[in-house]
Amino acid sequence: PVARAAVWELLEKLQSRSGSAILLTTDYLDEPERLCGRVAIMSRGRITAMGSPKSLEAALGPGATLEEVFER
């Protein structure tokens, strides 16, 4: 958990300083909600959903999570 937090802090600093895109892969769907402006969810090697975390969640309804987006 300490290393994970340190990596996220570094990514946030790099992004804010450079304004560059960061390509990130993760199995923890709470992580993209924190840092990513746009996500692509893949299942079985195919992109099944793409957009901002908020727009993907909103498409499922109030209170939806990225995990629920992935499950659908």
Secondary structure, 3 states (H helix, E strand, C coil): CHHHHHHHHHHHHHHHHHCCCCCCCCCCCHHHHHHCCCEEEEECCEEEEEECHHHHHHHHCCCCCHHHHHHC
